[in-house]
């Protein structure tokens, strides 16, 4: 891959990250991501194009709004940088192919739901269903292409059938753990005759279940199971920090599921091979 292609992939990712920032800020507030144009969240002044260049403008303005001089969240360049690196990495893996755009869409959704969950400890319910719908539609297109070129087929091996099966297994597997986890918490609190510290009585939120269904659609059920068991290892460091310094057991879990999804996508086969050696 020549350098100019890497540069364009990175710039495309940074611009996409700028759009994702708009989604992260506006979707939880039920605001349009099209109108109005970008504005300062503090003084509401429209941002001019030369103050809205991904990554560059933040550092030129020293992280402050040109008009009100209020500090701009570091999240904005962070999202742009993360997205740029993801797009560049996917381009290195797949080149300019259909599968490249499929996973650019998927990982963009991971970025959006992760940062919304950090702020709100919840996500708009439709986001994961948009991902699931796109994943199923993609499998329909793949199935149609196979049916056009192949006369003798195994119905169970068709992409749409496998994707639908992965979705059902992903939902079922995660909801099963949620059910037993919720029962355990309820029994434990009843036995101790006390309420949850912060009113939480769910082991997993329904948003986590929807998320795992989306992961299964895009990455398969084996990867979804691996993601489910990897995520707690990523979450444990923040959990200890939250318990000690914030005295809270509540953590935004989707960022760790997303990080586990990235790990499973790039290194899942190696992890599974290492695990089954023991």
Secondary structure, 3 states (H helix, E strand, C coil): CCHHHHHHHHHHHHHHHHHHHHHHHHHHHCCCCCCCCCECCCCCCECCHHHCCCCHHHHHCCCECCCCCCECCCHHHHHHHHHHHHHHHHHHHHCCCHHHHHHHHHHHHHHHHHHHHHHHCCCCCHHHHHHHHHHHHHHHHHHHHHHHHCCCCCHHHCHHHHHHHHHHHHHHHHHHHHHHHHHHHHHHHHHHCCCCCCCCCCCCCHHHHHHHHHHHHHHCHHHHHHHHHHHHHHHHHHHHHHHHHHCCCCCCCHHHHHHHHHHHHHHHHHHHHHHCCC
